[in-house]
């Protein structure tokens, strides 16, 4: 099943009453109207009415998102008329090295599936309702680490600032890769914050960067969910990486820390269901977004609550698949150090 971007919360929150987009969407989806109208009535992200507002630092977050809004317009571009013949092994390796050179911490390549792409675009007025048809065959997926101490400030402003920094890094890396590929004569598109044509976590899982966990986002062995993702898709044939199963879903079944700490109760505490032939937990995005709208930040408590976000021993992680005792040992150590969840009292001195 492919997702429609018009249905995601980031699109729905921007539908303005009285507009054609608003009227048409809620005519087709009347069950969402009451909740969405309520969410739109709440203070909102980085606004003065929210408890986290800071007259200087909130401006930094908002300014960064405005920059990302300007940057994302360059996600697509003209391909060079001259196509350079390249060796698949060489270029696949080179692209990974370039991504890391410009700041990526993890990189993988996958053959794209239709299910990774949205059916229609929904976040921007000028593209709203357009079918997603430019579906390249290959995807270069990369993750950038978010600073642990800043993530552990969740749900305060420092966590949101670190999120924007991750999106900027991922956006710039994607721009370099996509411009480079187009310079070689191959079509390429940068999928970045506010301008994805695909579901990045599904794509990243297929590229071997990690596994989706209970909270519905990618969890890596190295940084847990404390990452931001970027994807560059291209028609250039590349070598692909294999998915990795290191036992994350089984760990999530016995952990439940994200659900226990979620202030909105949005994260499913029950057994996972099935989606596209995979075990997936369901997150009630409306409950999650209510906290965002009221706090004025993107919360992040679930991320900081995940034991994998706290620099776990990689040796133990590599041994935990099919080994419940290792999983329980990881949890025991985490619980010994953290009564509830990690929380960092201080931010950078300049904030």
N, C-alpha and C positions, 0 to 999 in steps of 0.2 A: 504494500500500500504506500503510495506517494502522498506526502503532506502538501497541503495548500497553504502558502505563506499568508494568505488573507485571513486564515484562522488563528494564526499565532498571536499571543497577547501583545507583542510589540507592534503589530499592525493594528489590532482592534482598538488599542488605547488611543490611537490618533484619529479614529473616525469621528468627524465633527457633525453633531446634530444639524439637520437641515441641508446637508450636502447630498449629492447624488450617491456618492459612495456609501454614506451612512444609511440612507433609505434602502438602497438595493441590498446591502449586506444583511440588515436586520429583517428585511422581508423574507430572505432565504433562511435566516438563522434567528428566528424570534426568541428562541429559548436563551440566547446569550444577551439579549438587549438589556434586561433589567440589571443584571450583574455588571455589565460593561458601563452602563450609565452611572451606576453607583461608584465604580472604580474611578471614572473620570471626574467625579465630584470631590474626590479626596485631594489633599494638597498637591502631591506630585513629586517628581524627581528633582532634587536640588533646588527647591523653592523656599522662600523665606518662612513660610508657615510650618515647614517640617522641623522636627526636633533636632535634626542633625545639621541644620543650616549654619554656615559660617560665611560672613560677608566677603572674606578673602579667598578661602580655600574652596568654597562651593563654586566660585567663579572659575577656578582652575579646572575643576571637573567639567563644568559646562563648556568652557572654552576648548578643552581637549575634544569633547564630542563634536563641537562645531568644526574643528579642524578635521576630524575623521569624516564628517559630512562632506567637506570640500574634497578630501583625498579620494573618497570612494567613487567619485565621478570619473576617475581615471582607471577604473577597474578593467575596462575594455579599451582597445585601441587598434590602430591600423597595423596590419602585418606587413613586414618588408616584402617587396616584390621579388627579392632574391632569396631563394631557399637554400640554406647550407645543408649539405648532406652530413649527417652525424652518425657515429657509432652508438648503438643503443646502450651498450655497457658503459662506455665513456661518459655519455651525456647524463645517464641516470645517476652515476656516481658524482659527476660534477655539480648537478643541480642540488644534491644533498649537501655537498660541501659549501656551495654558495649560500644556501639557506642558513647553515650554521655560522658561516663567516659573518653574515649580517645579523646574527643574534638568535637564531632558533636553537632551542635546547633539545628537541626531538624532531626527527624527520622520517617520513615513510612515504611510499608510493603505492597507489592502488589502482586497479582497473575499476572505473566507475560503473555503477549499476543504476538503472533507471530509478530505483527506489530511493537512491540518495538525493535525487533532485526534487525540488518542489514542482507541483503541477502548474501553479500560477504565482505571479508576483503580487505582493500585497503591502509592502511597507511604504512605498513612495507613491504619491498621487500620480505622477506622470507615467508610472509603469503599472499602476494598479490594474489587476485583472489580466495582464499579459500572460500568455502561455510561455512556460519555460521550454524552449526548443533548442537552445544552443548548448547541447549536452555533450561535452567532450568525452573522449574515451578514457583518459587517464587523469589522475589527480595526485598532485604533490601536496602532502599534508604536513604541517609543522605545528609545534607547540612551543610557547614561550612560558617560562616559569614566572609565577607571581611571588613576590617577596613574602616569606612566611610571616614575619612580624607584622606586616601591614594587613595581610589577610586575617590574622588573628585579632585585628581591631574590629572585626565585624560585630554589629551592623553599623558601625560609625563611619564617618566620612573617609578615613584613611583607607578602608577597604575599597571603597568606590574609586578613589584616586588610583590605587594600584591596579584595579580592573581596567581603567582607561589607559594606563601606561602599557598594559599587556596588549590591548587592542591596537595601540599605536605601533608597537614593535611588530606585531603580526601583520598589520596593514602595510607597513613599509617593506617588510621581507617579501610579502606577496607582490608588491609593486615591482621590486627589483627582478624577481623571477619572471613575472609576466612580461615586463618590458624586454627582458633579455630573450625570452623565447620568441617574442614577436620580431625582435631584431634578427633572429636566426631564420625567420620566414615561416614560423609555425604559430597558428592561432593559440591564444592563451587568455585566460580570464582570472583576475584576482577576486576571490570571495572573502570579504572582510566585514567587519562590524557594520551593520546597517545595509549591506549589499551582498548578502549571500543568495545564491540561487539553489542552495543545497542545505542539507542538515549536516553540519560539520562534525558533530560527535559520531554519527553513524559512519561517515567517511573516514574519520580518524581511527575508529575501531578496526575497520577493514584494512587500513594501512599499517596496522600492527603497533599503534602508539599506546594502546591501553584497552580497557574494557568499560562498557557502560555499567554503572552501579545503581544502587537503590534510588539515588536522587535524580537519576535520569541524565547525568552528564558523564563525560569521559573521566575515568580514573586511571592515571598512569602509575607504573611501579615506582618511578623516580620521585614524582611530586604529588601523587594522588590527584585530586581534582583541582589542585592549585596551579592551573594553566589556562591560557587562552589560545584558541586555535585559529589557524589560517589555512586556506586551501587555494591552490592554483590549479585550474584544470586546463588541459591542452590536448591538441590532436597529435602531438608528437608521440611516437611509440616509445614506451619506457619499460624497464624492468620493474616488476612489482614485488612488494613485500608481503609476507604472510601474516594473517591475524594471529594473535597470541592469546591463549587462554592460560592465565596464571592463577585462576581460582577466585577471581574477584566476586562473581555472582554468589558463590558459595559463602564467601566471607561476609558479604552484605546480608545474607540470610540470618547470620548469627550475630551480627554487629548492631545494626539499627540505630547507631549514634545520631545520624543525620535526622532521622524521623523523630527521635526523642527530643532533640534540641530545636527542631523547627518551630518558630514562634506562631506559625499560622496553622500547623497541623496539615500541611499540604502534601507531605511525603507519605506514600503508602507504607503502612506497617505490616501489611499482609503478604502472602506469597505472590510472586510475580505472575503476570498473565502472559499471553502470547501476542506477539506483534511481528508480522513478516517472518514467522517461523522461529523467532527468538524469544527467550524469556525476558520480559521487560516489566519494570514497575511503572505505575502511573502516578504522575504528580498533578495535583489539582492546581493548575497554574493561576486560577483566579484567586485562590487563597494566598498563594505566594505573592502575587502582585499587589494584593491589598497591603501587605507589610511594606513593600517597596513604596507605594503611594503615600503611606502614612509616615514612614521614617524618612523619606526623601533620599534614601540610598538603595543600592541593589542588595541589601542585607548581607548575604554571604555566610550566614551562621552555619548552614549545612556544610559548606566547604571547610570552614575551620574546625567543624566537629568531626570530620572524617579522620580516623587515625592515619590514613595514608597521606594526609596533608602535612604531617608532622615529622617528615624525614625518617621513616621506618628503616629498619635494617634490611637492605636488599637481599642479603643472604637468606634471611628468613622468608622474605616474599617469594624468592625463587624456589623455596621448599614447601610452600603452603598448599599448592594444588593437590587435591585429593588427600589432604592431611589435616583433618579438623583439629588435631592437637596443636599443630603449629599455629593455626588460626586463633585458637583460644589463648595460646601463649602470647601472641601479639596483642590481643585484647587485654589480657591481664596486665601486661607492661604498660599499655596505654592508660588503663584505669588507675594504675598505681600512681602515675604522674599527673593525671587529670581527674579531678573529682567530677566535673561535668564536661567542660570543653575548654580548650586553651583560649585565653583572652589576654591580649597585650595591652597594658595600661597606657603606654606611651607611644607616640608616633615620632617621626623624625623631628628634630629640634626646630627646624625651620617652618613646620606646619603650625 
